[in-house]
Structures are given as structure tokens and as C-alpha cells.
Amino acid sequence: MTTRPRLADFNRGVVTGVAAVALFGLMAAVFLTAQFEQPSGFPADISVVKSIGFAMFDITAEDVIVGEGFLAVFLIIAIALDAALDGSLMLAERDDGGEE
């Protein structure tokens, strides 16, 4: 009876190691060749925390940094958290079940 020839007891650890080294080399090359612009920072007379709060509720004002509005995301997160709380309360309810 003949058996199927096996690939000469190949060590898969070698392939994994070579793949990890290649991925590390690729990531290092990307990181070392990346070019970044000069950071500009935030103005000194404007509150960053206030600007984040205004952006979260999509409110505009003169003394805040203009950003994207996140009101829809805030509402979706609020609804998801409310549903999770309702579900946890439903699961936590104790039912007598006729036991004394």
C-alpha cells in the first residue's frame, strides 16, 4: 500500500517567523518613510473641552473650535446603552416560580 508523499516534515514555525519578520520590516519601512505636517495645535484662548462638548451636540458658537457634529452618534449610543440597561434589568428580575 502506498501512501501519499508528505512534504518533508516542514516546520510551520519557520513560516510563521518569516512572516512576522516580513510584516515587521514592512511596518518599519512605512513608519520610517512617513512624512508628517508641522503640528499647529489649538489656539490658546479657546477651551478644547468646551469645543468637544459643543461638537458632540452639534452646537456652534464663536469661541469654540469648529468640528464635526456627533449628535446622531450620541443618540445612537444613548439608545444602545438604554437597551442594555433594560435588558440587564429584565434578566435580573427574580421570579418566585412557586418556590418557598
C-alpha positions, -999 to +999 in steps of 0.1 A: +000+000+000+014+033-010+009+065+010+007+099-003+041+116-001+043+142+027+060+175+024+093+168+042+081+173+078+080+211+072+083+232+104+054+257+103+071+278+130+097+288+104+070+301+080+053+320+109+086+335+120+095+346+084+060+361+080+064+380+113+098+394+103+085+404+069+055+422+085+078+440+109+100+451+081+070+464+061+057+483+091+091+497+099+095+509+063+061+526+063+068+542+097+103+555+087+092+569+053+061+586+066+061+624+063+040+645+087+030+681+085+041+706+112+016+703+141-005+735+145-021+729+179-051+747+193-055+784+199-045+794+235-077+814+241-102+787+232-113+758+255-108+724+240-132+707+264-159+732+257-153+727+219-157+689+223-190+693+242-203+717+216-193+694+188-209+664+205-243+682+204-237+699+171-239+734+185-219+763+170-206+793+188-179+819+183-155+809+209-152+772+201-132+752+176-154+742+147-157+704+143-179+677+131-213+672+147-218+640+166-254+643+177-265+612+158-237+591+173-245+604+207-282+595+204-274+560+190-250+553+219-277+566+243-303+543+229-279+513+228-270+519+265-306+522+274-315+490+257-286+473+275-298+486+309-334+475+302-321+440+292-300+437+323-330+447+345-352+422+327-326+394+333-321+405+369-358+403+379-365+375+403-393+352+397-408+333+426-416+303+404-437+287+432-407+281+454-408+289+491 
